[in-house]
Amino acid sequence: MIKVSHVSKSFRHGKNAVNDLSFEVQPGETLVLLGTSGCGKTTTLRMINRLLIPDQGDIFIGTKNIRTESPENLRRNIGYVLQNTGLFPHYTVLENISIVPQLLQWDKSRIRNRALTLMEKLRLPPATYAHVYPQQLSGGQQQRVGLARALAADPPILLMDEPFGALDPLTRISVRNEFKLLDELNSKTIILVTHDVEEAFELGSRICIMNEGRIQQMGAATELLFNPANDFVRHFLDKQRLELELKSLRLRDIWPYLDGSNSGNGTLLSADTNCWDTLEYLIQDKAGSTFRNEEKQLDGNILMNAINAYKKTVSQHGHT
Ligand SMILES: Nc1ncnc2c1ncn2[C@@H]1O[C@H](COP(=O)(O)OP(=O)(O)OP(=O)(O)O)[C@@H](O)[C@H]1O
């Protein structure tokens, strides 16, 4: 668990880079810090890793205040993934991934096995890639090596600063998809920094929208979309709003508002299908869904009416 409590930080000649920031992240959760350039995301990550010391406030990992811990001890429990990967150019892929286990003085065969396992998991077949140097790899491959290196000693915490930021849009999507499927990450406490709204919604269990060093709103995707705390949050999401809304709502969320007869025509979609995928499906074919022993027929109108009715209720009464 990471707890950030009333943390502020300013730099010389500057205003507060981070201003009275408080949040908690539980094991297994991915908190995404989302905001425009300069809003204090990286400064926050650097304070959690003790690369910077807060002017005010405290940060706890578990029950321990990190001020009382040596940076070396602290960083043993934290994997850090950087945008530009930070790989050592004169080390091979295998050597780069092995750095932290070596510092921890694991025995040689354990280090090698761990590095090879991670390479397999991250689609870097060791026979081809173990002994090449970072500059011989594509951007997406380098990013995967950076992730493998951060995961090598199996740290309970992962801090990721724009991990997919340097990749072209297509590679970015494929590396992100692999990242989502990694079983290694299930039990970790993850904080990921991005300015990419779509990425934040795809990867975050919760999202923290920041502006000028302050939290504007923190919550699940649906809370930010349907109960924005202020105009900043509303406008920040406006450009991709329709897509984000359709992707974050599942059929089960809007079930009471779906006004379809149970004609049993077409394919039955799971109630966990999101509205974006449902709409894509409905363009090609007839479909229905079942939830709690009830079956409903769907079409584009029924779906959009239900979404609008859901939005109206939630904006009036909040989330139940
Ligand atoms: N070492 C430093 N010295 C002086 N000012 C700094 C330093 N590091 C950050 N800042 C300032 O603090 C503010 C927050 O910077 P930070 O890097 O945390 O923002 P960010 O949200 O991560 O932005 P980006 O997405 O561009 O990386 C900015 O105004 C930045 O100029």
The ligand as an SDF file (V2000), in Angstrom:
LIG
                    3D

 31 33  0  0  0  0  0  0  0  0999 V2000
   14.2740   19.9040  -10.8380 N   0  0  0  0  0  0  0  0  0  0  0  0
   13.4160   20.9010  -11.0500 C   0  0  0  0  0  0  0  0  0  0  0  0
   13.7780   22.1950  -10.8760 N   0  0  0  0  0  0  0  0  0  0  0  0
   12.9170   23.2120  -11.0420 C   0  0  0  0  0  0  0  0  0  0  0  0
   11.6360   23.0590  -11.4320 N   0  0  0  0  0  0  0  0  0  0  0  0
   11.2000   21.7840  -11.6360 C   0  0  0  0  0  0  0  0  0  0  0  0
   12.0590   20.6470  -11.4510 C   0  0  0  0  0  0  0  0  0  0  0  0
   11.3440   19.5180  -11.7290 N   0  0  0  0  0  0  0  0  0  0  0  0
   10.1000   19.9320  -12.0510 C   0  0  0  0  0  0  0  0  0  0  0  0
   10.0160   21.2740  -11.9970 N   0  0  0  0  0  0  0  0  0  0  0  0
    8.8030   22.0850  -12.2630 C   0  0  0  0  0  0  0  0  0  0  0  0
    7.7530   21.5590  -11.4800 O   0  0  0  0  0  0  0  0  0  0  0  0
    6.5260   21.5260  -12.2110 C   0  0  0  0  0  0  0  0  0  0  0  0
    5.9990   20.0880  -12.2620 C   0  0  0  0  0  0  0  0  0  0  0  0
    6.8760   19.3080  -13.0650 O   0  0  0  0  0  0  0  0  0  0  0  0
    6.6470   17.7290  -13.3090 P   0  0  0  0  0  0  0  0  0  0  0  0
    7.8090   17.2350  -14.1090 O   0  0  0  0  0  0  0  0  0  0  0  0
    6.3450   17.0680  -12.0440 O   0  0  0  0  0  0  0  0  0  0  0  0
    5.3340   17.7730  -14.2210 O   0  0  0  0  0  0  0  0  0  0  0  0
    4.6890   16.6270  -15.1080 P   0  0  0  0  0  0  0  0  0  0  0  0
    3.2320   16.6920  -14.8240 O   0  0  0  0  0  0  0  0  0  0  0  0
    5.3640   15.3320  -14.8590 O   0  0  0  0  0  0  0  0  0  0  0  0
    4.9590   17.1410  -16.5790 O   0  0  0  0  0  0  0  0  0  0  0  0
    5.3890   16.3140  -17.9210 P   0  0  0  0  0  0  0  0  0  0  0  0
    4.1780   15.5510  -18.3360 O   0  0  0  0  0  0  0  0  0  0  0  0
    5.7400   17.4080  -18.8770 O   0  0  0  0  0  0  0  0  0  0  0  0
    6.5420   15.4490  -17.5510 O   0  0  0  0  0  0  0  0  0  0  0  0
    6.8350   22.1210  -13.5770 C   0  0  0  0  0  0  0  0  0  0  0  0
    6.4760   23.4770  -13.5430 O   0  0  0  0  0  0  0  0  0  0  0  0
    8.3400   21.9580  -13.6990 C   0  0  0  0  0  0  0  0  0  0  0  0
    8.8790   22.9890  -14.4890 O   0  0  0  0  0  0  0  0  0  0  0  0
  1  2  1  0
  2  3  1  0
  2  7  2  0
  3  4  2  0
  4  5  1  0
  5  6  2  0
  6  7  1  0
  6 10  1  0
  7  8  1  0
  8  9  2  0
  9 10  1  0
 10 11  1  0
 11 12  1  0
 11 30  1  0
 12 13  1  0
 13 14  1  0
 13 28  1  0
 14 15  1  0
 15 16  1  0
 16 17  2  0
 16 18  1  0
 16 19  1  0
 19 20  1  0
 20 21  2  0
 20 22  1  0
 20 23  1  0
 23 24  1  0
 24 25  2  0
 24 26  1  0
 24 27  1  0
 28 29  1  0
 28 30  1  0
 30 31  1  0
M  END
$$$$
